[in-house]
Amino acid sequence: MLHDALPILLTALASSVITLLLAYVLFRWHWEPQLDKRLDQLQIEFESRVKSGVYAAGQELLPDLREQVKLGFVDALSQSHTAGLMEETAKVVSVGKDFGAGIVETGLNALFGRPKPTKR
């Protein structure tokens, strides 16, 4: 009985192997180049869509981003020690244009031992 089934099993196995080989050859020579070509087209289309979407989103968000950066920069400057120093300097300069010259004159008079000038 096993002797009768052996040719049937070998025929089925050979048929399966030949079918798989034909399918593989058909795939490699015919379907794979078509699939690669289509995949390349889809990749180009996908990259184009993503690029245009990112660009559009950037253009939409850019004004808000600029405003937030500006506000953050102003906030950082207003909270820094340098900002306070700059404000004080601006106040001193705005008191009068002769004030700075008066400080220099007083310093030089003290250096050379001259008396303080009287106010006119």
Backbone as CSV, one residue per row, in Angstrom:
resi,resn,N_x,N_y,N_z,CA_x,CA_y,CA_z,C_x,C_y,C_z
1,MET,0.815,-1.183,0.000,0.000,0.000,0.000,0.866,1.256,0.000
2,LEU,1.903,1.286,0.825,2.818,2.413,0.847,3.529,2.528,-0.501
3,HIS,3.752,1.379,-1.104,4.416,1.361,-2.381,3.553,2.027,-3.456
4,ASP,2.249,1.930,-3.361,1.334,2.559,-4.324,1.195,4.064,-4.056
5,ALA,1.325,4.508,-2.835,1.138,5.920,-2.472,2.385,6.746,-2.748
6,LEU,3.555,6.104,-2.848,4.804,6.836,-3.048,4.823,7.626,-4.361
7,PRO,4.436,7.072,-5.475,4.421,7.873,-6.711,3.443,9.037,-6.630
8,ILE,2.340,8.855,-5.948,1.359,9.937,-5.795,1.952,11.070,-4.962
9,LEU,2.612,10.738,-3.866,3.241,11.751,-3.017,4.366,12.477,-3.741
10,LEU,5.183,11.746,-4.490,6.262,12.374,-5.238,5.721,13.304,-6.332
11,THR,4.664,12.883,-6.998,4.037,13.719,-8.023,3.466,14.990,-7.404
12,ALA,2.821,14.879,-6.261,2.255,16.053,-5.573,3.363,17.001,-5.123
13,LEU,4.439,16.435,-4.583,5.565,17.245,-4.136,6.224,17.953,-5.319
14,ALA,6.443,17.253,-6.407,7.050,17.854,-7.607,6.152,18.941,-8.170
15,SER,4.864,18.692,-8.191,3.906,19.686,-8.682,3.942,20.946,-7.818
16,SER,4.029,20.777,-6.510,4.084,21.924,-5.597,5.365,22.729,-5.788
17,VAL,6.482,22.022,-5.929,7.775,22.707,-6.116,7.776,23.464,-7.438
18,ILE,7.304,22.845,-8.499,7.254,23.503,-9.804,6.338,24.725,-9.759
19,THR,5.187,24.613,-9.076,4.265,25.734,-8.945,4.926,26.893,-8.191
20,LEU,5.615,26.579,-7.097,6.310,27.624,-6.334,7.408,28.287,-7.164
21,LEU,8.167,27.492,-7.922,9.220,28.056,-8.774,8.641,28.967,-9.846
22,LEU,7.562,28.547,-10.473,6.918,29.380,-11.492,6.378,30.680,-10.885
23,ALA,5.786,30.594,-9.715,5.271,31.780,-9.053,6.421,32.734,-8.697
24,TYR,7.540,32.168,-8.234,8.699,32.990,-7.887,9.273,33.691,-9.124
25,VAL,9.419,32.965,-10.217,9.934,33.544,-11.459,8.985,34.610,-11.979
26,LEU,7.701,34.328,-11.957,6.708,35.301,-12.400,6.777,36.560,-11.540
27,PHE,6.903,36.392,-10.234,6.994,37.542,-9.330,8.252,38.357,-9.619
28,ARG,9.429,37.689,-9.709,10.699,38.386,-9.893,10.765,39.111,-11.229
29,TRP,10.267,38.513,-12.298,10.426,39.090,-13.626,9.293,40.032,-14.021
30,HIS,8.128,39.834,-13.471,6.986,40.617,-13.939,6.410,41.531,-12.847
31,TRP,6.048,40.966,-11.738,5.356,41.753,-10.713,6.278,42.660,-9.906
32,GLU,7.469,42.188,-9.567,8.363,42.994,-8.733,8.750,44.329,-9.392
33,PRO,9.135,44.375,-10.670,9.438,45.677,-11.276,8.237,46.621,-11.278
34,GLN,7.062,46.092,-11.517,5.859,46.927,-11.491,5.588,47.454,-10.078
35,LEU,5.759,46.583,-9.090,5.545,47.011,-7.707,6.585,48.050,-7.275
36,ASP,7.845,47.854,-7.691,8.887,48.831,-7.358,8.602,50.190,-7.998
37,LYS,8.158,50.163,-9.249,7.831,51.408,-9.947,6.681,52.131,-9.247
38,ARG,5.664,51.396,-8.894,4.509,51.993,-8.198,4.915,52.510,-6.823
39,LEU,5.768,51.766,-6.136,6.241,52.191,-4.820,7.038,53.489,-4.918
40,ASP,7.881,53.621,-5.946,8.632,54.853,-6.157,7.697,56.035,-6.413
41,GLN,6.646,55.800,-7.210,5.668,56.859,-7.474,4.956,57.278,-6.188
42,LEU,4.572,56.303,-5.386,3.903,56.610,-4.123,4.831,57.357,-3.169
43,GLN,6.107,56.988,-3.156,7.067,57.663,-2.288,7.220,59.130,-2.688
44,ILE,7.327,59.401,-3.983,7.446,60.778,-4.457,6.201,61.579,-4.098
45,GLU,5.039,60.979,-4.307,3.780,61.661,-3.985,3.664,61.911,-2.483
46,PHE,4.039,60.937,-1.685,3.976,61.068,-0.228,4.912,62.179,0.257
47,GLU,6.148,62.189,-0.242,7.104,63.223,0.155,6.606,64.604,-0.233
48,SER,6.012,64.714,-1.402,5.474,65.996,-1.857,4.339,66.476,-0.951
49,ARG,3.456,65.577,-0.613,2.334,65.947,0.261,2.798,66.325,1.658
50,VAL,3.740,65.561,2.194,4.254,65.866,3.529,4.963,67.215,3.528
51,LYS,5.780,67.450,2.509,6.511,68.714,2.418,5.551,69.894,2.331
52,SER,4.528,69.797,1.490,3.576,70.902,1.363,2.762,71.072,2.644
53,GLY,2.442,69.975,3.312,1.701,70.076,4.573,2.524,70.716,5.674
54,VAL,3.792,70.336,5.763,4.670,70.920,6.776,4.885,72.398,6.489
55,TYR,5.075,72.743,5.214,5.269,74.143,4.849,4.022,74.968,5.191
56,ALA,2.850,74.451,4.879,1.605,75.162,5.172,1.424,75.332,6.685
57,ALA,1.712,74.291,7.436,1.591,74.395,8.896,2.590,75.396,9.449
58,GLY,3.796,75.406,8.908,4.801,76.372,9.346,4.360,77.797,9.064
59,GLN,3.807,78.027,7.889,3.333,79.367,7.543,2.172,79.789,8.444
60,GLU,1.357,78.833,8.810,0.211,79.130,9.679,0.660,79.435,11.107
61,LEU,1.664,78.716,11.583,2.100,78.863,12.976,3.189,79.912,13.167
62,LEU,3.825,80.348,12.091,4.956,81.263,12.212,4.624,82.580,12.905
63,PRO,3.524,83.257,12.598,3.238,84.511,13.312,3.091,84.312,14.823
64,ASP,2.400,83.269,15.239,2.252,83.000,16.673,3.597,82.680,17.309
65,LEU,4.422,81.911,16.608,5.745,81.572,17.131,6.597,82.826,17.296
66,ARG,6.568,83.691,16.302,7.335,84.942,16.400,6.863,85.780,17.587
67,GLU,5.571,85.858,17.768,5.029,86.650,18.883,5.451,86.058,20.218
68,GLN,5.398,84.739,20.336,5.800,84.098,21.587,7.286,84.303,21.860
69,VAL,8.106,84.216,20.824,9.546,84.450,20.995,9.787,85.897,21.422
70,LYS,9.089,86.813,20.794,9.239,88.229,21.139,8.840,88.473,22.590
71,LEU,7.712,87.919,22.996,7.268,88.094,24.381,8.243,87.457,25.364
72,GLY,8.759,86.298,25.030,9.730,85.643,25.894,11.006,86.447,25.999
73,PHE,11.456,87.020,24.902,12.664,87.837,24.912,12.462,89.088,25.758
74,VAL,11.321,89.753,25.582,11.026,90.951,26.378,10.917,90.591,27.853
75,ASP,10.289,89.482,28.155,10.153,89.044,29.547,11.513,88.737,30.161
76,ALA,12.364,88.073,29.411,13.699,87.740,29.917,14.511,88.999,30.163
77,LEU,14.406,89.958,29.269,15.147,91.202,29.462,14.613,92.007,30.643
78,SER,13.312,92.011,30.803,12.739,92.795,31.896,13.054,92.185,33.255
79,GLN,13.318,90.888,33.315,13.590,90.243,34.583,15.081,90.144,34.890
80,SER,15.916,90.533,33.957,17.346,90.397,34.186,17.900,91.589,34.953
81,HIS,19.047,91.409,35.559,19.725,92.465,36.307,20.174,93.577,35.357
82,THR,20.565,93.199,34.162,21.024,94.171,33.175,19.914,95.141,32.810
83,ALA,18.687,94.642,32.755,17.566,95.516,32.415,17.399,96.594,33.484
84,GLY,17.508,96.205,34.744,17.401,97.197,35.823,18.525,98.203,35.745
85,LEU,19.723,97.750,35.449,20.865,98.642,35.319,20.676,99.594,34.151
86,MET,20.136,99.083,33.054,19.894,99.939,31.889,18.831,100.980,32.193
87,GLU,17.800,100.602,32.926,16.767,101.564,33.295,17.335,102.674,34.181
88,GLU,18.158,102.284,35.150,18.770,103.285,36.034,19.684,104.219,35.253
89,THR,20.445,103.679,34.335,21.324,104.504,33.505,20.503,105.455,32.658
90,ALA,19.418,104.955,32.113,18.553,105.816,31.306,17.968,106.939,32.151
91,LYS,17.612,106.654,33.391,17.084,107.694,34.277,18.142,108.747,34.558
92,VAL,19.372,108.293,34.825,20.448,109.238,35.120,20.721,110.111,33.908
93,VAL,20.752,109.523,32.741,21.023,110.294,31.529,19.882,111.250,31.245
94,SER,18.656,110.848,31.532,17.511,111.702,31.221,17.345,112.856,32.200
95,VAL,18.036,112.841,33.340,17.919,113.936,34.314,18.395,115.230,33.685
96,GLY,19.440,115.184,32.960,19.926,116.381,32.285,21.218,116.081,31.577
97,LYS,21.456,116.812,30.504,22.666,116.539,29.748,23.910,117.005,30.482
98,ASP,23.781,117.974,31.392,24.940,118.469,32.146,25.247,117.608,33.359
99,PHE,24.349,116.706,33.710,24.550,115.889,34.912,25.789,115.016,34.778
100,GLY,25.941,114.349,33.650,27.115,113.498,33.431,28.389,114.310,33.443
101,ALA,28.354,115.474,32.828,29.532,116.350,32.815,29.832,116.843,34.222
102,GLY,28.789,117.075,35.008,28.977,117.518,36.394,29.673,116.459,37.231
103,ILE,29.338,115.199,37.004,29.988,114.114,37.751,31.471,114.064,37.399
104,VAL,31.772,114.184,36.111,33.171,114.156,35.675,33.925,115.358,36.244
105,GLU,33.291,116.540,36.226,33.934,117.764,36.746,34.213,117.638,38.240
106,THR,33.266,117.127,38.982,33.450,116.958,40.421,34.579,115.975,40.702
107,GLY,34.631,114.892,39.940,35.693,113.902,40.118,37.067,114.480,39.814
108,LEU,37.161,115.245,38.733,38.452,115.858,38.385,38.872,116.910,39.411
109,ASN,37.905,117.713,39.885,38.222,118.731,40.900,38.733,118.061,42.176
110,ALA,38.110,116.948,42.550,38.562,116.246,43.757,39.955,115.659,43.529
111,LEU,40.218,115.202,42.339,41.509,114.618,42.018,42.627,115.667,42.065
112,PHE,42.341,116.835,41.535,43.359,117.884,41.495,43.337,118.794,42.731
113,GLY,42.425,118.545,43.664,42.371,119.308,44.903,41.738,120.668,44.756
114,ARG,40.914,120.859,43.787,40.224,122.145,43.621,38.929,122.135,44.444
115,PRO,38.459,123.271,44.854,37.201,123.321,45.613,36.023,123.024,44.685
116,LYS,34.919,122.608,45.323,33.688,122.348,44.561,33.188,123.640,43.931
117,PRO,32.767,123.561,42.673,32.237,124.797,42.067,30.888,125.148,42.677
118,THR,30.608,126.410,42.762,29.325,126.868,43.286,28.303,126.841,42.175
119,LYS,27.069,126.575,42.566,25.984,126.532,41.574,25.687,127.932,41.106
120,ARG,25.455,128.126,39.884,25.197,129.436,39.294,23.746,129.748,39.262
